[in-house]
Amino acid sequence: MTNQHSTTDGRPLAEVDLPIIHFVLNTDCNAWALQAVSGSPGVCRFCYRERNRVATDATTVIQVLDLLRAESAANRIVFTGGDPLMPYDNHLEIALSHAAGVGFAVNVHTNGLLLRDRYDRLRDWVDVYSLAIDGPDAATADWFRGAGYFARFTDNVALLTADRRTVAFNTFTAPASIGRLDEIASLILNVAARTRVEYWLISQYRPIGRADGRKAEIYAYSAADFAAAVEQVRARIADVGIDLFGQPTRDATDPYPFRVWVLADGTVTVDLGSVGAPRNEVLGNALRDGFAPLVRSALALRDATFDAPDAQRAHADGR
């Protein structure tokens, strides 16, 4: 292991300075449980669907979380996927309670379709619930997520606000919906009047290695239009203390912010930045290789990849 020596406050010298770690219990999702509405291209077509590729057990989950706590300075862990609230035993409750117990702030990122079903078993361990809302009404939101999604979302908001839980929102946009951000802002501000809203993440189509012409026809529009729409709502949101993040589409040579995902079996993957990569880079297994060394190797690889224009072009071309 790499954390044999500690600083005066007990933190290991080998820790890596990451603000957030994304933790994946399963990679599959139940988004398509809802039927597509008339005129929709298909539920969550902008995303990708993958069968579960995480095989683990409760003991391993705890070991991985302990290692992340020991070898990183991260103060937050985001449970994502796939959807972490899938209707089977993915060790979610054990993972949440242990993450909270070792000092992480816990964020659950979910479509919310099963939130009410699992809420009583997870509420004591979650600091922030992040929900998807792509439109201010059923006609728009259901176009993205399926018939009845907006009603489910409204029910989840009622559940969480009644219990005074902290929430956050993420919004995916399309040409027909980007002009309605102000209405979504009003919806979010209404929630903020009843409970704490931490942030709002607004995203544009991102062709990350899985792009195709059909998706571009449905979702693509100019990054300038996206940026202008986001700026129009920024002041309203900031005025009440809600952080707003805009995630525009990016050129193949434009790196994304460095992000680390850890699967519940210990596998560590990173987004090195290229939208041309078919999937995240697999670095190794933290239980075998140590977490801090793997992240440091990823940072070095990212720097080498994006330091020079020639390297950027080669990476974008897949060379």
C-alpha positions in Angstrom: 0.0 0.0 0.0 1.1 3.6 -0.5 -0.2 5.2 2.7 2.3 4.1 5.2 3.2 7.6 6.4 0.9 10.3 7.5 0.8 14.0 7.9 0.5 15.7 11.3 -3.3 15.6 11.0 -3.4 11.9 10.2 -3.9 12.2 6.4 -1.6 10.1 4.3 1.2 11.7 2.4 0.2 9.6 -0.6 -3.3 11.1 -0.9 -4.5 12.7 -4.1 -6.3 16.1 -4.0 -9.6 15.3 -5.7 -12.7 17.3 -4.6 -15.1 14.6 -5.8 -15.0 10.8 -6.6 -17.8 9.2 -8.6 -18.7 5.7 -7.2 -20.4 3.2 -9.4 -22.3 0.2 -7.9 -23.8 -0.8 -11.2 -23.7 0.5 -14.8 -27.2 -0.4 -15.9 -30.2 1.9 -15.7 -34.0 1.6 -15.7 -34.6 4.8 -17.7 -36.3 3.0 -20.5 -38.9 1.5 -18.0 -41.2 4.4 -19.2 -42.7 4.4 -22.6 -41.7 7.0 -25.2 -44.3 9.6 -25.8 -45.6 10.4 -29.3 -43.1 12.4 -31.3 -40.2 11.5 -29.1 -37.0 9.9 -30.7 -36.9 7.4 -27.8 -36.4 7.5 -24.1 -33.0 9.0 -23.1 -31.7 8.5 -26.6 -29.0 11.1 -25.9 -27.4 8.7 -23.3 -26.0 5.2 -23.7 -27.1 2.0 -22.3 -24.9 -0.7 -20.9 -25.5 -4.0 -19.2 -24.2 -4.1 -15.6 -20.4 -4.7 -15.6 -19.8 -4.4 -11.8 -19.6 -7.7 -9.8 -18.8 -7.1 -6.1 -19.9 -7.9 -2.6 -20.5 -5.9 0.6 -17.1 -6.6 2.0 -15.4 -5.4 -1.1 -17.5 -2.3 -1.3 -16.4 -1.4 2.3 -12.8 -2.1 1.5 -12.9 0.1 -1.6 -14.5 3.0 0.3 -12.0 2.7 3.1 -9.2 2.9 0.6 -10.7 6.0 -1.1 -10.9 7.7 2.3 -7.3 6.8 3.1 -5.7 7.7 -0.2 -7.6 10.8 -1.3 -8.5 14.2 0.0 -12.0 14.1 -1.6 -14.7 15.4 0.6 -17.6 14.2 -1.5 -18.6 10.9 -3.1 -21.2 10.8 -5.8 -23.1 7.6 -6.2 -23.9 7.3 -9.9 -24.1 4.7 -12.6 -26.2 3.6 -14.4 -28.7 4.4 -11.8 -27.7 3.4 -8.2 -31.4 2.9 -7.2 -31.9 -0.2 -9.5 -34.3 -2.7 -8.1 -31.9 -5.4 -6.9 -29.4 -5.7 -4.1 -26.4 -3.6 -5.3 -25.2 -3.0 -1.7 -26.5 0.6 -1.9 -27.6 1.0 1.7 -24.3 -0.5 3.0 -22.3 1.7 0.7 -24.1 4.9 1.6 -23.9 4.3 5.3 -20.3 3.4 5.2 -19.3 6.3 3.0 -21.1 8.7 5.4 -19.5 7.0 8.4 -15.9 7.5 7.1 -16.6 11.2 6.5 -17.7 11.6 2.9 -20.5 14.0 2.0 -22.8 11.7 0.0 -24.6 12.7 -3.2 -27.0 10.3 -5.0 -27.4 11.0 -8.7 -30.6 9.3 -9.9 -33.5 9.5 -12.4 -35.7 9.1 -9.4 -38.0 6.4 -10.8 -37.4 4.2 -7.8 -36.6 6.9 -5.2 -39.8 6.6 -3.2 -39.4 2.8 -3.1 -35.9 2.9 -1.5 -36.1 6.3 0.3 -36.7 5.0 3.8 -33.6 2.8 3.7 -31.2 5.4 2.4 -32.4 8.8 3.7 -30.2 8.9 6.8 -27.0 8.7 4.8 -27.6 11.0 1.8 -26.6 14.7 1.9 -27.7 15.7 -1.6 -30.2 14.1 -4.0 -29.6 15.0 -7.7 -32.6 14.7 -9.9 -33.0 15.1 -13.7 -35.4 17.6 -15.1 -35.3 18.5 -18.8 -38.4 20.6 -19.1 -40.7 22.8 -17.1 -43.8 20.7 -17.9 -44.8 17.1 -18.8 -44.9 17.7 -22.5 -41.2 18.7 -22.6 -39.8 16.6 -19.8 -41.6 13.4 -20.9 -40.2 13.9 -24.4 -36.7 13.2 -23.0 -37.5 10.6 -20.3 -40.8 8.9 -21.1 -44.5 9.1 -20.4 -45.1 10.0 -16.8 -41.6 11.2 -15.9 -42.6 14.7 -15.0 -45.3 13.3 -12.6 -42.6 11.1 -11.0 -40.3 14.0 -10.7 -42.9 16.2 -9.1 -43.7 13.4 -6.6 -40.0 13.1 -5.7 -39.7 16.8 -5.2 -42.7 16.8 -2.9 -41.1 13.9 -0.9 -37.8 15.6 -0.5 -39.0 19.0 0.2 -41.4 17.7 2.9 -38.5 16.1 4.5 -36.3 19.2 4.1 -33.6 17.3 2.2 -31.0 19.1 0.1 -31.5 18.6 -3.7 -29.8 19.4 -6.9 -30.9 19.3 -10.5 -29.4 18.3 -13.9 -31.0 19.3 -17.2 -30.2 18.0 -20.6 -31.1 20.2 -23.5 -32.2 20.0 -27.2 -32.9 22.7 -29.8 -36.6 22.7 -28.9 -36.0 23.0 -25.2 -33.0 25.3 -24.7 -35.3 28.3 -24.9 -37.2 27.1 -21.8 -34.4 27.3 -19.3 -36.1 30.4 -17.7 -39.2 28.3 -17.0 -37.1 25.5 -15.5 -35.3 28.2 -13.4 -38.7 29.3 -12.0 -39.5 25.7 -11.1 -36.1 25.3 -9.3 -36.6 28.6 -7.5 -39.9 27.4 -6.3 -38.3 24.3 -4.8 -35.5 26.5 -3.3 -38.2 28.4 -1.4 -39.1 25.2 0.4 -35.8 23.4 0.8 -32.1 23.8 0.1 -31.0 23.5 -3.6 -27.3 23.1 -3.9 -26.7 23.3 -7.7 -28.1 23.1 -11.2 -26.1 21.4 -14.0 -27.2 22.2 -17.5 -25.8 20.1 -20.4 -25.7 20.2 -24.1 -25.3 17.2 -26.4 -21.9 15.6 -25.9 -20.8 13.2 -28.6 -18.5 11.2 -26.3 -17.3 8.4 -28.5 -20.8 7.2 -29.1 -21.9 9.9 -31.5 -24.0 9.2 -34.6 -25.7 11.3 -37.2 -29.2 10.6 -35.9 -28.4 11.9 -32.4 -26.8 15.0 -33.9 -29.9 15.7 -35.9 -32.1 15.5 -32.8 -29.9 17.2 -30.2 -27.2 19.2 -31.7 -27.2 23.0 -31.9 -24.6 25.7 -31.5 -22.5 26.0 -28.4 -23.0 29.8 -28.6 -26.7 29.4 -28.3 -26.3 27.2 -25.4 -23.9 29.6 -23.6 -26.3 32.5 -24.2 -29.3 30.6 -22.8 -27.3 29.6 -19.7 -26.1 33.1 -19.0 -29.7 34.4 -19.2 -30.7 32.3 -16.1 -27.4 32.5 -14.2 -28.2 35.7 -12.3 -31.6 34.4 -11.1 -30.1 31.2 -9.8 -27.0 32.8 -8.3 -29.0 35.4 -6.4 -30.4 32.7 -4.1 -27.1 30.9 -3.6 -27.5 28.0 -6.1 -24.4 27.1 -8.0 -25.0 26.8 -11.8 -22.8 24.8 -14.1 -23.0 24.8 -17.9 -21.6 21.9 -19.8 -21.6 22.7 -23.5 -20.8 20.4 -26.4 -17.0 20.3 -27.0 -14.6 20.0 -29.9 -12.7 16.7 -30.1 -9.5 18.4 -29.0 -11.1 20.3 -26.0 -10.6 18.4 -22.8 -13.3 17.9 -20.2 -12.5 18.6 -16.5 -10.6 15.6 -15.0 -13.0 13.2 -13.4 -12.4 9.9 -11.7 -14.9 7.0 -11.4 -14.4 4.0 -9.1 -16.4 0.9 -9.6 -17.5 -1.0 -6.5 -15.2 -3.8 -7.3 -12.2 -1.5 -7.1 -11.8 -0.8 -10.8 -10.6 2.8 -11.4 -11.5 4.7 -14.6 -11.0 8.3 -15.7 -12.3 10.7 -18.2 -9.1 11.9 -19.8 -10.9 14.5 -21.8 -11.3 13.4 -25.4 -14.9 13.3 -26.7 -13.5 10.8 -29.3 -12.7 8.1 -26.7 -15.3 5.3 -26.8 -15.2 4.9 -23.0 -13.3 6.0 -20.0 -9.7 4.8 -19.6 -9.4 1.8 -17.3 -6.3 2.4 -15.0 -6.3 -0.7 -12.8 -7.8 -1.9 -9.6 -7.4 0.3 -6.5 -7.4 -2.7 -4.1 -4.4 -4.2 -6.0 -2.6 -1.1 -7.3 -3.5 1.6 -4.7 -5.8 4.5 -5.5 -3.4 7.4 -5.3 -0.8 5.9 -7.7 -3.5 5.2 -10.3 -4.9 8.7 -10.2 -1.4 10.2 -10.5 -0.6 8.0 -13.5 -3.9 9.3 -15.1 -2.9 12.9 -14.4 0.4 12.3 -16.1 -1.2 10.6 -19.0 -3.7 13.5 -19.4 -0.9 16.1 -19.3 1.1 14.2 -22.0 -2.0 13.8 -24.2 -3.1 17.4 -24.2 0.1 19.4 -23.7 0.8 20.0 -27.4 -1.4 20.6 -30.5 0.1 17.7 -32.3 -0.7 15.4 -29.4 -4.3 16.7 -29.3 -4.8 16.1 -33.0 -3.4 12.6 -32.7 -5.6 11.8 -29.7 -8.7 13.1 -31.5 -7.8 11.0 -34.5 -7.4 7.9 -32.3 -3.7 7.6 -33.0 
